[in-house]
Amino acid sequence: MTDNLTAPLTFLYDIENQEAANARSACSFLDVPPHSATALFTDIVVARKLTLGSSRYDDLVEAANRLVTKHKVERSIADWPFEHFWQNPDEPRHSRLLGYFIDPAELHHCGVFLLCAFLRKLNPDLPQDHWHVEVESAHIDILLTRNCSDGKGKYALIIENKVNGAVDQEKQLQRYVDEVRRRGFSNSETYVFYLPLTEGKDPTINSKGSIEDQGVTYSKVTFKDHILPWLSDVLRDESSWPQCMRTGMRDNLVHYHGLVRYLIETQKGRVMSAELLKKLQEASDSGTRLPTWNEAHNLIAAATELESCLRSVLRGKVLLGIQQRLKDQGFIPMPELYNNTGITIKGLSSPFDPLFKDEANLGLLVRDRVIVCVGACNELDDCPVYIGYMVNGQPTGAFSAVLEVQAQQHLGDKEDRVTDLPSWFAYAYDKQVTYDNAADEKTITSLTDKLFLMYRDLKLALGQTNA
């Protein structure tokens, strides 16, 4: 940004005093694809040419925006148990759990199923049989050894677990290599796997020593890029599951998968916070006036309203895009826009119309009692589009039976549908459509095809049954 932060704050003031008018104003800026969140505010600043004293902190806001975009911490409802109940075990307990999963001798009865998949993630060239697993042996977190003369080779795999970012100890990895050498494994037979949560941590020179110069094979693997994909692979590979996976082990692995994913997202948040604090310190040290508490809150409110307007525009674009596609194809009957009670909305031709901030439906009238619809509303944060059947009055008899068959075919099972609202027989959210892809040509084409198929099938079914 090259102008200052007055504009978004003034923008917020306008929104609070003239909500409807400024919803239109905000939407008008969204037609230009921004390179960053604050690029939108830049356009407003240029238009208004306002200033806020001599101090400037817009560069700080832009830097903060870049950091948030870079880290993009993803929250999930599944995080709650880990935050409030299960918490995070320490590294020795992580090691014991990981060692338990991959040890074929343990009583989980998975045999080598989990171990083989694990070894493929570490190094696909390693043999997959005759392994002995030890945990916390001579201070080594996890040690896998293969000591047999079958022509496939001897191996010692040292796994140093740094899931919680523990500080490296004096000559730590070198001492572990020395330990397995005393057990009869040469340097060329020794592999060291350093296992932090993500890419951001490496062993210190003091800890690592000269093990690679000695012929030891060293690799950094991570929970994010190796353990999480390993867990995902074994959970997907149902055709290869031993029986124990169907009688309890799957649940254990799902839980651990959730914990690892939660830890990764939590670390991203910590890193982002640290970098933001660093930017604040740099700005303060350079004499830049930091935002006041009220200004920061106002900026959040402005960004929230901007997001709401953008969602409204995207919902408008997808519905009007489908309507235009059907018109271009010469479709009869003419696709119309309806509100949530089945009343036609006239004159709605721009995605920037504030009416798209509420529920809107694009429908094809099958007969005077039923309309097949693609709708869009702000009920769900990540899924703006639904499809369904709008009806005038309560369908009964053969008519109801036909609609039920059609809903089963096009919307899925009853538990996937919403059926208890006035003016609707049933509708279901299309989980493939998100705000990220709602206005894409591929999405609009797919929804247009779905709407046409629903219309065609229902018209044929009603004609065949005289319902």
ABEGO torsion letter per residue (X at the ends): XABBAAAAAAAAAAAAABAAAAAAAAAAAAABBBABAAAAAAAAAAAAGBBBEABBAAAAAAAAAAAAAAAGBBBBAAAAAAAAAAEBBBAAAAAAAAAAAABAABAAGAEAAAAAAAAAAABAABBABGBBBBBGBGGBABBBBBBBBAGAEBBBBBBBBAAAGBBBBBGAAAAAAAAAAAAGBBAAABBBBBBBABAABBBBAAAAEAAAAAGBBBBBBBAAAAAAAAAAAAAABAAABBAAAAAGAAAAAAAAAAAAAAAAAAAAAAAAAAAAAAAAAAAAAAGBBBBBAAAAAAAAAAAAAAAAAAAAAAAAAAAAAAAAAAAAAGBOBBBBBBBAAGBBBBGBABAABAAAABBBBBBBBABAABBBBBBBBAABAABABBBEBBBBEBBBEAAAAAAAAAAAAAAEBAAABBAABBGBABBBBBAABBAAAAABAAAAAAAAAAAAAAAAAAAAAAAAAGX
